[in-house]
Amino acid sequence: MIATLAQIVRRLSMFPYPALLCAAVLGTRIAAADADTAFPCAGVPVRVYAPSAGEAAQACEAATRTIRFMRGHKFLTERPLRIRIVERLPSRPHSSDLGQFDARTSEIKVLSYKICQELAVDKPPFKIPMSPALHKSFIVHELAHAIAHDNFEITKPSLGAHEYIAYTVQLAVMETTLREQILDRYTVDAFTDESEITSLYLELSPASFAVKSYKHLMNLPDPTSFYRRLLSGGFVPADVWE
């Protein structure tokens, strides 16, 4: 009997590293699927195209957590999205790029766990080794970009606004132990003034920008209202999203 993706996800939830232990959970080796094999995620409007059911399960878990969090902050999340787990990206403008969102196609591409492991040897994201949890967080990051894109009420959101949303969602929904590890490594304070949330600071240190943004959001009395200001253009730094 072939297990459904929903069954796989439930079984994987008992293990800390589902992408690595998927075969052991099923009691049999999972044959690699074609890269274009579609795995619909139960309960959310996301389809994952992945080389294995294990990687699809990880992506679906990321999608479920992301959408649950963003719906809680009044983001609309009804448009169908596609996630592709790939061996290479069409382009990598920055050596740290592990995923991309294409607004023209509503498609998200994220490098496979294996490739991310290899890239992280020389340049580990957040200065920590690649792990299944960290890899999953970059799927969250690109999903947050995709959902934010559909919710912006202005034509050209700032780069700072876009990345503020993506990074705060990424850190908010990642596993607690991983987030604490990152916060311990980056002891920067929260942004204290909105004018600090710029692409310049982002380019200087993406990880510090991520942590300062997350701490800023957590310090707000009403995070949902701040997200709404970003989306409506109530806060627009000088730099714009290209």
TORPA-4810 file (N, C-alpha, C, O; in nm, 3 decimals):
<nodes>
NODE_1_0.085_-0.120_0.000_0.000_0.000_0.000_0.088_0.125_0.000_0.182_0.134_0.079_M
NODE_2_0.060_0.219_-0.087_0.139_0.342_-0.096_0.081_0.446_-0.002_-0.038_0.477_-0.006_I
NODE_3_0.167_0.500_0.084_0.122_0.601_0.180_0.097_0.733_0.110_0.170_0.771_0.019_A
NODE_4_-0.007_0.804_0.153_-0.035_0.938_0.101_0.060_1.037_0.166_0.122_1.006_0.267_T
NODE_5_0.071_1.156_0.107_0.159_1.259_0.165_0.114_1.297_0.304_0.196_1.320_0.393_L
NODE_6_-0.018_1.303_0.325_-0.069_1.338_0.458_-0.024_1.236_0.562_0.013_1.272_0.674_A
NODE_7_-0.027_1.106_0.523_0.018_1.002_0.615_0.167_1.015_0.643_0.212_0.996_0.756_Q
NODE_8_0.242_1.047_0.539_0.386_1.064_0.555_0.416_1.176_0.653_0.500_1.161_0.741_I
NODE_9_0.345_1.290_0.637_0.368_1.405_0.724_0.341_1.368_0.869_0.417_1.404_0.959_V
NODE_10_0.229_1.295_0.892_0.197_1.256_1.029_0.305_1.168_1.089_0.342_1.185_1.205_R
NODE_11_0.355_1.073_1.009_0.458_0.984_1.059_0.588_1.059_1.085_0.657_1.033_1.183_R
NODE_12_0.620_1.151_0.995_0.745_1.226_1.009_0.743_1.317_1.132_0.849_1.348_1.186_L
NODE_13_0.625_1.360_1.176_0.617_1.455_1.287_0.673_1.397_1.416_0.699_1.472_1.510_S
NODE_14_0.690_1.264_1.422_0.743_1.202_1.542_0.895_1.210_1.550_0.954_1.175_1.652_M
NODE_15_0.959_1.255_1.441_1.104_1.255_1.435_1.158_1.396_1.421_1.093_1.480_1.357_F
NODE_16_1.275_1.425_1.479_1.330_1.561_1.473_1.386_1.597_1.337_1.393_1.716_1.305_P
NODE_17_1.426_1.499_1.253_1.484_1.528_1.123_1.414_1.447_1.016_1.472_1.353_0.961_Y
NODE_18_1.287_1.483_0.984_1.206_1.404_0.894_1.266_1.388_0.756_1.248_1.282_0.696_P
NODE_19_1.336_1.486_0.703_1.391_1.473_0.568_1.496_1.364_0.563_1.515_1.301_0.459_A
NODE_20_1.566_1.341_0.676_1.671_1.242_0.678_1.620_1.104_0.718_1.678_1.003_0.681_L
NODE_21_1.511_1.102_0.794_1.464_0.974_0.849_1.339_0.921_0.781_1.277_0.826_0.829_L
NODE_22_1.302_0.982_0.669_1.177_0.945_0.604_1.173_0.797_0.570_1.072_0.731_0.594_C
NODE_23_1.282_0.744_0.516_1.284_0.604_0.476_1.266_0.512_0.596_1.196_0.411_0.588_A
NODE_24_1.330_0.549_0.708_1.317_0.466_0.828_1.176_0.468_0.880_1.127_0.366_0.929_A
NODE_25_1.108_0.582_0.872_0.971_0.594_0.921_0.879_0.502_0.843_0.794_0.435_0.900_V
NODE_26_0.897_0.500_0.712_0.808_0.421_0.628_0.843_0.273_0.629_0.766_0.190_0.583_L
NODE_27_0.961_0.239_0.683_1.000_0.101_0.688_1.045_0.050_0.553_1.063_-0.071_0.535_G
NODE_28_1.063_0.138_0.457_1.106_0.098_0.324_1.173_0.216_0.259_1.153_0.330_0.302_T
NODE_29_1.250_0.192_0.159_1.318_0.299_0.090_1.220_0.372_0.000_1.145_0.309_-0.075_R
NODE_30_1.221_0.507_0.006_1.136_0.586_-0.081_1.209_0.610_-0.211_1.318_0.669_-0.212_I
NODE_31_1.152_0.566_-0.319_1.214_0.588_-0.449_1.206_0.735_-0.484_1.107_0.802_-0.456_A
NODE_32_1.311_0.784_-0.547_1.312_0.925_-0.587_1.204_0.949_-0.690_1.190_0.874_-0.787_A
NODE_33_1.126_1.056_-0.669_1.021_1.091_-0.764_1.078_1.184_-0.869_1.184_1.244_-0.849_A
NODE_34_1.009_1.196_-0.979_1.049_1.291_-1.081_1.043_1.431_-1.023_0.958_1.461_-0.939_D
NODE_35_1.134_1.518_-1.067_1.140_1.654_-1.013_1.011_1.730_-1.034_0.984_1.827_-0.963_A
NODE_36_0.930_1.688_-1.132_0.804_1.756_-1.159_0.685_1.689_-1.092_0.571_1.725_-1.120_D
NODE_37_0.710_1.592_-1.005_0.601_1.526_-0.934_0.539_1.625_-0.836_0.609_1.687_-0.756_T
NODE_38_0.406_1.637_-0.843_0.338_1.734_-0.758_0.284_1.667_-0.632_0.225_1.559_-0.638_A
NODE_39_0.305_1.733_-0.519_0.253_1.687_-0.391_0.166_1.798_-0.333_0.220_1.898_-0.286_F
NODE_40_0.034_1.786_-0.336_-0.051_1.890_-0.276_-0.040_1.889_-0.125_-0.035_1.782_-0.063_P
NODE_41_-0.035_2.006_-0.065_-0.027_2.017_0.081_-0.169_2.024_0.138_-0.249_2.108_0.098_C
NODE_42_-0.199_1.937_0.229_-0.333_1.931_0.287_-0.366_2.058_0.364_-0.289_2.101_0.450_A
NODE_43_-0.482_2.117_0.334_-0.532_2.229_0.412_-0.482_2.366_0.374_-0.530_2.466_0.427_G
NODE_44_-0.385_2.374_0.283_-0.333_2.504_0.238_-0.321_2.503_0.086_-0.301_2.396_0.027_V
NODE_45_-0.333_2.620_0.020_-0.332_2.625_-0.127_-0.190_2.623_-0.185_-0.148_2.715_-0.255_P
NODE_46_-0.117_2.516_-0.153_0.022_2.504_-0.197_0.045_2.366_-0.255_-0.001_2.265_-0.200_V
NODE_47_0.116_2.362_-0.367_0.160_2.236_-0.426_0.312_2.237_-0.430_0.374_2.336_-0.467_R
NODE_48_0.371_2.124_-0.391_0.516_2.112_-0.388_0.562_2.018_-0.498_0.506_1.910_-0.516_V
NODE_49_0.663_2.060_-0.571_0.725_1.977_-0.672_0.864_1.941_-0.620_0.951_2.028_-0.608_Y
NODE_50_0.884_1.814_-0.588_1.006_1.774_-0.521_1.052_1.637_-0.571_0.972_1.560_-0.624_A
NODE_51_1.181_1.607_-0.553_1.233_1.477_-0.597_1.198_1.362_-0.504_1.221_1.246_-0.539_P
NODE_52_1.143_1.392_-0.387_1.104_1.284_-0.295_0.989_1.329_-0.208_0.967_1.449_-0.187_S
NODE_53_0.915_1.232_-0.158_0.804_1.262_-0.069_0.853_1.324_0.061_0.783_1.405_0.122_A
NODE_54_0.974_1.285_0.105_1.028_1.341_0.229_1.051_1.490_0.219_1.015_1.565_0.310_G
NODE_55_1.110_1.535_0.108_1.134_1.678_0.091_1.003_1.753_0.072_0.989_1.867_0.116_E
NODE_56_0.908_1.689_0.006_0.776_1.752_-0.010_0.708_1.769_0.126_0.644_1.870_0.151_A
NODE_57_0.723_1.670_0.213_0.663_1.678_0.346_0.721_1.794_0.426_0.648_1.864_0.495_A
NODE_58_0.852_1.813_0.415_0.916_1.926_0.483_0.861_2.059_0.432_0.831_2.149_0.511_Q
NODE_59_0.849_2.070_0.300_0.798_2.194_0.240_0.654_2.219_0.280_0.615_2.333_0.305_A
NODE_60_0.573_2.113_0.285_0.433_2.130_0.323_0.420_2.173_0.469_0.333_2.252_0.504_C
NODE_61_0.507_2.120_0.554_0.504_2.164_0.694_0.540_2.312_0.703_0.479_2.386_0.780_E
NODE_62_0.640_2.354_0.625_0.679_2.495_0.622_0.563_2.581_0.574_0.537_2.687_0.630_A
NODE_63_0.493_2.534_0.471_0.380_2.610_0.417_0.268_2.623_0.519_0.209_2.730_0.534_A
NODE_64_0.239_2.516_0.588_0.132_2.518_0.688_0.164_2.615_0.801_0.077_2.693_0.842_T
NODE_65_0.287_2.612_0.851_0.327_2.703_0.959_0.324_2.848_0.913_0.278_2.937_0.985_R
NODE_66_0.374_2.871_0.792_0.380_3.008_0.740_0.241_3.066_0.723_0.214_3.178_0.767_T
NODE_67_0.154_2.992_0.660_0.020_3.041_0.633_-0.058_3.060_0.762_-0.134_3.156_0.776_I
NODE_68_-0.042_2.970_0.856_-0.111_2.986_0.985_-0.068_3.116_1.054_-0.152_3.191_1.104_R
NODE_69_0.063_3.142_1.056_0.114_3.263_1.121_0.066_3.388_1.048_0.020_3.483_1.111_F
NODE_70_0.077_3.388_0.916_0.042_3.509_0.841_-0.108_3.534_0.841_-0.150_3.649_0.841_M
NODE_71_-0.188_3.430_0.839_-0.333_3.449_0.853_-0.365_3.511_0.988_-0.457_3.592_1.000_R
NODE_72_-0.289_3.472_1.090_-0.309_3.529_1.223_-0.283_3.678_1.228_-0.331_3.747_1.318_G
NODE_73_-0.206_3.728_1.130_-0.179_3.872_1.122_-0.252_3.936_1.004_-0.209_4.039_0.951_H
NODE_74_-0.361_3.874_0.963_-0.455_3.931_0.866_-0.404_3.933_0.722_-0.457_4.007_0.639_K
NODE_75_-0.302_3.855_0.690_-0.261_3.842_0.550_-0.360_3.750_0.479_-0.404_3.650_0.535_F
NODE_76_-0.396_3.784_0.355_-0.478_3.697_0.273_-0.387_3.592_0.209_-0.281_3.626_0.157_L
NODE_77_-0.429_3.467_0.213_-0.341_3.359_0.168_-0.414_3.258_0.079_-0.389_3.138_0.086_T
NODE_78_-0.505_3.308_-0.004_-0.589_3.216_-0.081_-0.532_3.181_-0.218_-0.568_3.077_-0.274_E
NODE_79_-0.444_3.265_-0.273_-0.396_3.236_-0.408_-0.307_3.112_-0.407_-0.218_3.102_-0.324_R
NODE_80_-0.330_3.017_-0.499_-0.246_2.896_-0.505_-0.101_2.931_-0.536_-0.073_3.017_-0.620_P
NODE_81_-0.011_2.865_-0.467_0.132_2.885_-0.487_0.200_2.751_-0.515_0.152_2.645_-0.475_L
NODE_82_0.313_2.759_-0.585_0.391_2.639_-0.616_0.531_2.652_-0.557_0.596_2.756_-0.569_R
NODE_83_0.575_2.545_-0.493_0.712_2.538_-0.441_0.786_2.430_-0.519_0.738_2.318_-0.531_I
NODE_84_0.901_2.464_-0.571_0.985_2.366_-0.639_1.116_2.350_-0.562_1.186_2.448_-0.535_R
NODE_85_1.147_2.227_-0.526_1.275_2.195_-0.464_1.369_2.159_-0.578_1.347_2.061_-0.649_I
NODE_86_1.474_2.238_-0.595_1.557_2.227_-0.715_1.705_2.209_-0.680_1.747_2.232_-0.566_V
NODE_87_1.782_2.167_-0.779_1.926_2.149_-0.761_2.004_2.276_-0.792_2.119_2.290_-0.750_E
NODE_88_1.943_2.368_-0.864_2.008_2.496_-0.891_1.901_2.601_-0.916_1.789_2.569_-0.956_R
NODE_89_1.937_2.726_-0.892_1.847_2.838_-0.916_1.882_2.901_-1.051_1.997_2.895_-1.094_L
NODE_90_1.783_2.961_-1.118_1.810_3.025_-1.247_1.924_3.126_-1.239_2.003_3.139_-1.332_P
NODE_91_1.932_3.196_-1.128_2.042_3.289_-1.104_2.058_3.306_-0.953_1.962_3.291_-0.877_S
NODE_92_2.180_3.336_-0.911_2.206_3.360_-0.768_2.284_3.491_-0.756_2.406_3.489_-0.742_R
NODE_93_2.213_3.606_-0.760_2.281_3.735_-0.751_2.370_3.747_-0.629_2.473_3.815_-0.632_P
NODE_94_2.330_3.681_-0.521_2.410_3.682_-0.399_2.446_3.538_-0.364_2.365_3.447_-0.377_H
NODE_95_2.569_3.519_-0.319_2.615_3.383_-0.288_2.534_3.320_-0.175_2.536_3.198_-0.158_S
NODE_96_2.464_3.403_-0.098_2.384_3.352_0.014_2.244_3.309_-0.028_2.170_3.254_0.053_S
NODE_97_2.207_3.333_-0.153_2.072_3.300_-0.199_2.049_3.149_-0.199_2.121_3.075_-0.267_D
NODE_98_1.952_3.104_-0.123_1.916_2.963_-0.121_1.779_2.939_-0.182_1.740_2.825_-0.207_L
NODE_99_1.706_3.046_-0.207_1.574_3.035_-0.267_1.535_3.163_-0.337_1.597_3.267_-0.317_G
NODE_100_1.431_3.154_-0.420_1.382_3.271_-0.494_1.231_3.261_-0.510_1.174_3.152_-0.519_Q
NODE_101_1.168_3.377_-0.515_1.026_3.385_-0.547_1.011_3.463_-0.676_1.065_3.573_-0.689_F
NODE_102_0.939_3.406_-0.772_0.913_3.472_-0.901_0.770_3.524_-0.900_0.675_3.447_-0.908_D
NODE_103_0.757_3.655_-0.889_0.623_3.716_-0.881_0.544_3.697_-1.009_0.421_3.700_-1.007_A
NODE_104_0.613_3.677_-1.121_0.543_3.663_-1.249_0.470_3.530_-1.258_0.366_3.521_-1.324_R
NODE_105_0.521_3.428_-1.193_0.463_3.294_-1.204_0.405_3.243_-1.072_0.348_3.133_-1.068_T
NODE_106_0.418_3.321_-0.966_0.377_3.278_-0.831_0.448_3.149_-0.791_0.392_3.064_-0.721_S
NODE_107_0.571_3.134_-0.836_0.646_3.011_-0.810_0.766_3.039_-0.720_0.838_3.138_-0.737_E
NODE_108_0.785_2.950_-0.626_0.896_2.958_-0.532_0.993_2.845_-0.564_0.952_2.730_-0.580_I
NODE_109_1.120_2.878_-0.573_1.224_2.776_-0.593_1.319_2.782_-0.474_1.368_2.889_-0.437_K
NODE_110_1.344_2.666_-0.415_1.438_2.656_-0.303_1.534_2.542_-0.333_1.493_2.434_-0.376_V
NODE_111_1.662_2.566_-0.309_1.762_2.462_-0.332_1.738_2.344_-0.237_1.693_2.361_-0.124_L
NODE_112_1.769_2.226_-0.286_1.749_2.105_-0.205_1.835_2.108_-0.079_1.932_2.183_-0.070_S
NODE_113_1.798_2.029_0.016_1.871_2.023_0.143_2.017_1.985_0.118_2.108_2.042_0.179_Y
NODE_114_2.040_1.890_0.029_2.176_1.846_0.000_2.262_1.960_-0.055_2.375_1.979_-0.012_K
NODE_115_2.206_2.035_-0.150_2.281_2.146_-0.209_2.304_2.255_-0.105_2.413_2.313_-0.099_I
NODE_116_2.204_2.283_-0.024_2.220_2.384_0.081_2.327_2.343_0.182_2.403_2.428_0.230_C
NODE_117_2.335_2.215_0.213_2.440_2.166_0.301_2.578_2.195_0.241_2.668_2.242_0.311_Q
NODE_118_2.593_2.168_0.113_2.721_2.189_0.046_2.760_2.337_0.046_2.875_2.372_0.072_E
NODE_119_2.663_2.423_0.015_2.691_2.567_0.011_2.722_2.623_0.149_2.801_2.717_0.163_L
NODE_120_2.659_2.566_0.250_2.675_2.617_0.386_2.811_2.584_0.447_2.848_2.641_0.549_A
NODE_121_2.885_2.493_0.385_3.016_2.459_0.437_3.106_2.584_0.437_3.177_2.610_0.534_V
NODE_122_3.101_2.659_0.327_3.184_2.780_0.316_3.115_2.904_0.370_3.181_2.995_0.419_D
NODE_123_2.983_2.909_0.360_2.912_3.029_0.404_2.782_2.988_0.474_2.674_2.994_0.415_K
NODE_124_2.792_2.947_0.600_2.672_2.901_0.671_2.576_3.016_0.702_2.617_3.117_0.758_P
NODE_125_2.449_3.001_0.667_2.351_3.106_0.701_2.342_3.123_0.852_2.340_3.025_0.927_P
NODE_126_2.335_3.248_0.897_2.329_3.279_1.039_2.450_3.222_1.116_2.446_3.211_1.239_F
NODE_127_2.556_3.186_1.044_2.679_3.134_1.103_2.658_3.005_1.181_2.728_2.978_1.279_K
NODE_128_2.560_2.926_1.137_2.539_2.795_1.200_2.528_2.691_1.089_2.488_2.725_0.977_I
NODE_129_2.561_2.565_1.118_2.557_2.461_1.015_2.416_2.441_0.960_2.317_2.463_1.030_P
NODE_130_2.409_2.400_0.836_2.279_2.371_0.777_2.217_2.250_0.847_2.286_2.152_0.876_M
NODE_131_2.088_2.259_0.872_2.012_2.150_0.933_1.877_2.145_0.865_1.839_2.239_0.796_S
NODE_132_1.803_2.036_0.882_1.669_2.031_0.823_1.580_2.147_0.868_1.503_2.202_0.789_P
NODE_133_1.592_2.185_0.995_1.509_2.296_1.047_1.548_2.428_0.982_1.461_2.508_0.947_A
NODE_134_1.678_2.450_0.966_1.723_2.574_0.904_1.685_2.578_0.756_1.642_2.681_0.705_L
NODE_135_1.700_2.466_0.689_1.661_2.457_0.548_1.512_2.489_0.532_1.473_2.563_0.442_H
NODE_136_1.432_2.432_0.620_1.287_2.455_0.615_1.255_2.603_0.635_1.158_2.654_0.579_K
NODE_137_1.335_2.671_0.717_1.308_2.813_0.743_1.327_2.899_0.618_1.266_3.004_0.606_S
NODE_138_1.412_2.854_0.525_1.428_2.931_0.402_1.313_2.909_0.306_1.284_2.994_0.222_F
NODE_139_1.247_2.796_0.317_1.122_2.777_0.244_1.018_2.874_0.299_0.943_2.936_0.223_I
NODE_140_1.014_2.886_0.431_0.924_2.982_0.497_0.952_3.123_0.447_0.859_3.198_0.416_V
NODE_141_1.079_3.159_0.439_1.118_3.295_0.397_1.063_3.327_0.259_1.006_3.434_0.238_H
NODE_142_1.079_3.235_0.164_1.032_3.261_0.027_0.879_3.260_0.019_0.820_3.335_-0.058_E
NODE_143_0.816_3.174_0.098_0.670_3.175_0.103_0.618_3.308_0.157_0.519_3.361_0.107_L
NODE_144_0.685_3.359_0.257_0.645_3.488_0.313_0.656_3.599_0.208_0.570_3.686_0.202_A
NODE_145_0.761_3.596_0.126_0.772_3.691_0.016_0.653_3.679_-0.078_0.594_3.779_-0.119_H
NODE_146_0.618_3.555_-0.111_0.509_3.532_-0.205_0.377_3.584_-0.151_0.301_3.648_-0.224_A
NODE_147_0.349_3.556_-0.026_0.223_3.599_0.034_0.222_3.751_0.052_0.120_3.816_0.027_I
NODE_148_0.335_3.808_0.094_0.344_3.953_0.108_0.320_4.022_-0.027_0.251_4.124_-0.034_A
NODE_149_0.377_3.965_-0.132_0.359_4.023_-0.267_0.210_4.038_-0.301_0.169_4.139_-0.358_H
NODE_150_0.131_3.939_-0.266_-0.012_3.943_-0.296_-0.088_4.040_-0.206_-0.200_4.080_-0.237_D
NODE_151_-0.026_4.079_-0.094_-0.096_4.164_0.002_-0.056_4.311_-0.001_-0.123_4.395_0.058_N
NODE_152_0.055_4.343_-0.069_0.095_4.483_-0.077_-0.011_4.564_-0.153_-0.061_4.521_-0.256_F
NODE_153_-0.042_4.680_-0.099_-0.140_4.768_-0.161_-0.073_4.879_-0.241_-0.141_4.965_-0.297_E
NODE_154_0.059_4.876_-0.248_0.134_4.977_-0.323_0.210_4.909_-0.436_0.239_4.790_-0.430_I
NODE_155_0.242_4.985_-0.538_0.304_4.929_-0.658_0.447_4.886_-0.636_0.488_4.780_-0.682_T
NODE_156_0.524_4.967_-0.564_0.665_4.937_-0.543_0.700_4.937_-0.395_0.749_5.037_-0.343_K
NODE_157_0.674_4.826_-0.327_0.714_4.818_-0.186_0.865_4.831_-0.173_0.938_4.794_-0.265_P
NODE_158_0.912_4.882_-0.062_1.055_4.893_-0.041_1.117_4.756_-0.018_1.051_4.664_0.029_S
NODE_159_1.244_4.746_-0.051_1.318_4.623_-0.024_1.319_4.596_0.126_1.305_4.482_0.170_L
NODE_160_1.337_4.703_0.205_1.337_4.687_0.350_1.206_4.630_0.402_1.206_4.544_0.489_G
NODE_161_1.095_4.679_0.347_0.964_4.630_0.391_0.944_4.483_0.354_0.896_4.404_0.434_A
NODE_162_0.982_4.449_0.231_0.967_4.310_0.186_1.049_4.215_0.272_1.000_4.111_0.315_H
NODE_163_1.174_4.251_0.296_1.261_4.162_0.373_1.226_4.163_0.522_1.245_4.062_0.590_E
NODE_164_1.176_4.275_0.571_1.130_4.278_0.710_1.022_4.171_0.730_1.027_4.094_0.826_Y
NODE_165_0.927_4.167_0.639_0.819_4.068_0.651_0.874_3.927_0.640_0.843_3.841_0.723_I
NODE_166_0.956_3.901_0.537_1.007_3.766_0.514_1.092_3.716_0.631_1.079_3.601_0.673_A
NODE_167_1.178_3.802_0.683_1.265_3.758_0.793_1.189_3.744_0.925_1.216_3.651_1.001_Y
NODE_168_1.095_3.833_0.952_1.022_3.819_1.079_0.937_3.693_1.078_0.925_3.625_1.180_T
NODE_169_0.876_3.662_0.964_0.799_3.537_0.956_0.892_3.417_0.968_0.861_3.321_1.038_V
NODE_170_1.006_3.423_0.900_1.103_3.312_0.906_1.143_3.281_1.049_1.141_3.165_1.091_Q
NODE_171_1.180_3.384_1.125_1.223_3.360_1.263_1.106_3.325_1.355_1.122_3.248_1.449_L
NODE_172_0.990_3.383_1.329_0.875_3.360_1.417_0.826_3.216_1.413_0.783_3.162_1.515_A
NODE_173_0.832_3.152_1.294_0.773_3.018_1.283_0.877_2.907_1.288_0.840_2.789_1.287_V
NODE_174_1.006_2.941_1.294_1.107_2.835_1.300_1.107_2.767_1.437_1.051_2.820_1.533_M
NODE_175_1.168_2.652_1.445_1.172_2.578_1.570_1.241_2.661_1.678_1.341_2.729_1.652_E
NODE_176_1.187_2.656_1.798_1.232_2.743_1.907_1.380_2.731_1.934_1.449_2.832_1.952_T
NODE_177_1.432_2.608_1.939_1.573_2.590_1.970_1.662_2.653_1.863_1.766_2.709_1.896_T
NODE_178_1.621_2.646_1.738_1.698_2.707_1.630_1.695_2.859_1.643_1.798_2.924_1.628_L
NODE_179_1.578_2.915_1.669_1.568_3.061_1.685_1.653_3.108_1.802_1.721_3.210_1.791_R
NODE_180_1.651_3.037_1.911_1.732_3.077_2.027_1.881_3.071_1.994_1.958_3.154_2.041_E
NODE_181_1.920_2.974_1.916_2.060_2.963_1.875_2.102_3.084_1.792_2.211_3.137_1.809_Q
NODE_182_2.014_3.126_1.702_2.043_3.244_1.619_2.047_3.370_1.703_2.137_3.452_1.687_I
NODE_183_1.951_3.386_1.792_1.947_3.506_1.876_2.069_3.513_1.969_2.115_3.621_2.002_L
NODE_184_2.120_3.397_2.009_2.240_3.395_2.092_2.363_3.438_2.013_2.455_3.498_2.069_D
NODE_185_2.365_3.408_1.885_2.481_3.444_1.801_2.478_3.591_1.761_2.582_3.654_1.745_R
NODE_186_2.359_3.645_1.746_2.345_3.785_1.703_2.280_3.863_1.817_2.158_3.859_1.835_Y
NODE_187_2.361_3.932_1.892_2.313_4.000_2.012_2.277_4.146_1.984_2.276_4.228_2.076_T
NODE_188_2.247_4.178_1.859_2.208_4.314_1.822_2.074_4.349_1.885_1.992_4.261_1.912_V
NODE_189_2.052_4.477_1.909_1.925_4.523_1.963_1.820_4.535_1.852_1.853_4.532_1.734_D
NODE_190_1.697_4.547_1.892_1.588_4.568_1.796_1.603_4.703_1.727_1.665_4.795_1.782_A
NODE_191_1.547_4.714_1.608_1.538_4.846_1.547_1.461_4.937_1.643_1.356_4.899_1.695_F
NODE_192_1.513_5.055_1.666_1.446_5.148_1.756_1.371_5.256_1.682_1.286_5.325_1.740_T
NODE_193_1.401_5.272_1.554_1.333_5.372_1.472_1.308_5.313_1.334_1.394_5.243_1.279_D
NODE_194_1.192_5.340_1.279_1.156_5.281_1.150_1.252_5.322_1.038_1.267_5.248_0.940_E
NODE_195_1.316_5.436_1.051_1.407_5.483_0.948_1.530_5.391_0.935_1.602_5.399_0.835_S
NODE_196_1.554_5.305_1.034_1.667_5.214_1.030_1.641_5.093_0.940_1.734_5.023_0.902_E
NODE_197_1.515_5.069_0.908_1.478_4.950_0.830_1.501_4.979_0.682_1.406_5.012_0.610_I
NODE_198_1.624_4.967_0.637_1.660_5.004_0.502_1.736_4.893_0.431_1.786_4.800_0.494_T
NODE_199_1.742_4.904_0.298_1.816_4.806_0.220_1.966_4.817_0.247_2.038_4.718_0.233_S
NODE_200_2.014_4.936_0.285_2.156_4.953_0.315_2.196_4.864_0.432_2.295_4.792_0.424_L
NODE_201_2.117_4.870_0.540_2.150_4.785_0.655_2.136_4.638_0.616_2.215_4.554_0.658_Y
NODE_202_2.036_4.607_0.537_2.014_4.470_0.490_2.137_4.419_0.415_2.182_4.306_0.439_L
NODE_203_2.191_4.500_0.325_2.307_4.459_0.246_2.431_4.443_0.334_2.513_4.355_0.310_E
NODE_204_2.445_4.527_0.435_2.561_4.520_0.522_2.562_4.391_0.604_2.667_4.329_0.622_L
NODE_205_2.445_4.351_0.653_2.438_4.228_0.734_2.296_4.174_0.733_2.214_4.211_0.818_S
NODE_206_2.265_4.085_0.637_2.129_4.029_0.631_2.086_3.960_0.760_1.971_3.973_0.802_P
NODE_207_2.179_3.888_0.823_2.142_3.816_0.946_2.110_3.913_1.059_2.013_3.893_1.133_A
NODE_208_2.191_4.018_1.074_2.162_4.118_1.177_2.031_4.189_1.148_1.953_4.217_1.240_S
NODE_209_2.007_4.219_1.021_1.879_4.281_0.981_1.763_4.191_1.022_1.662_4.239_1.074_F
NODE_210_1.779_4.060_0.999_1.673_3.965_1.034_1.644_3.967_1.183_1.528_3.972_1.225_A
NODE_211_1.749_3.962_1.264_1.732_3.957_1.410_1.676_4.089_1.463_1.587_4.089_1.547_V
NODE_212_1.727_4.201_1.413_1.677_4.332_1.458_1.530_4.347_1.420_1.451_4.403_1.496_K
NODE_213_1.492_4.299_1.302_1.352_4.307_1.258_1.263_4.222_1.347_1.157_4.267_1.390_S
NODE_214_1.306_4.099_1.374_1.227_4.009_1.458_1.208_4.068_1.598_1.097_4.068_1.652_Y
NODE_215_1.317_4.118_1.656_1.306_4.177_1.790_1.216_4.300_1.789_1.140_4.324_1.883_K
NODE_216_1.225_4.379_1.683_1.139_4.497_1.669_0.992_4.455_1.667_0.910_4.513_1.738_H
NODE_217_0.960_4.355_1.586_0.822_4.308_1.576_0.772_4.257_1.710_0.660_4.288_1.751_L
NODE_218_0.855_4.178_1.780_0.814_4.120_1.907_0.794_4.226_2.015_0.720_4.205_2.111_M
NODE_219_0.861_4.342_1.999_0.847_4.450_2.098_0.724_4.537_2.074_0.687_4.618_2.159_N
NODE_220_0.660_4.522_1.959_0.547_4.607_1.926_0.421_4.566_2.002_0.398_4.446_2.020_L
NODE_221_0.341_4.661_2.047_0.216_4.627_2.114_0.114_4.567_2.018_0.025_4.492_2.060_P
NODE_222_0.126_4.600_1.889_0.031_4.550_1.789_0.105_4.518_1.659_0.101_4.598_1.565_D
NODE_223_0.171_4.402_1.651_0.246_4.367_1.531_0.161_4.366_1.404_0.209_4.402_1.297_P
NODE_224_0.036_4.325_1.416_-0.052_4.318_1.298_-0.068_4.456_1.234_-0.067_4.467_1.112_T
NODE_225_-0.083_4.559_1.315_-0.099_4.694_1.263_0.027_4.741_1.191_0.019_4.812_1.091_S
NODE_226_0.145_4.702_1.242_0.267_4.742_1.175_0.279_4.672_1.040_0.317_4.734_0.940_F
NODE_227_0.248_4.544_1.036_0.246_4.474_0.907_0.153_4.547_0.810_0.186_4.565_0.693_Y
NODE_228_0.037_4.589_0.860_-0.060_4.657_0.774_-0.003_4.789_0.721_-0.027_4.826_0.606_R
NODE_229_0.071_4.860_0.806_0.134_4.985_0.760_0.234_4.958_0.650_0.241_5.032_0.552_R
NODE_230_0.312_4.852_0.664_0.408_4.816_0.559_0.336_4.786_0.428_0.377_4.831_0.321_L
NODE_231_0.228_4.711_0.438_0.156_4.668_0.319_0.083_4.783_0.250_0.068_4.783_0.127_L
NODE_232_0.038_4.879_0.327_-0.040_4.990_0.271_0.045_5.108_0.228_-0.004_5.203_0.168_S
NODE_233_0.176_5.102_0.260_0.263_5.214_0.224_0.267_5.323_0.328_0.320_5.431_0.303_G
NODE_234_0.213_5.296_0.446_0.218_5.394_0.553_0.360_5.417_0.601_0.392_5.522_0.658_G
NODE_235_0.446_5.316_0.578_0.589_5.330_0.607_0.664_5.290_0.482_0.664_5.172_0.444_F
NODE_236_0.728_5.385_0.417_0.801_5.358_0.292_0.938_5.424_0.297_0.949_5.545_0.279_V
NODE_237_1.043_5.345_0.322_1.178_5.404_0.319_1.214_5.451_0.179_1.140_5.425_0.084_P
NODE_238_1.326_5.518_0.166_1.364_5.576_0.036_1.391_5.469_-0.069_1.362_5.491_-0.186_A
NODE_239_1.446_5.353_-0.030_1.477_5.251_-0.128_1.350_5.176_-0.168_1.259_5.161_-0.086_D
NODE_240_1.342_5.129_-0.290_1.224_5.060_-0.339_1.258_4.921_-0.386_1.371_4.892_-0.424_V
NODE_241_1.157_4.835_-0.381_1.170_4.696_-0.426_1.174_4.693_-0.579_1.082_4.742_-0.645_W
NODE_242_1.280_4.636_-0.633_1.291_4.629_-0.779_1.229_4.499_-0.830_1.228_4.474_-0.951_E
</nodes>
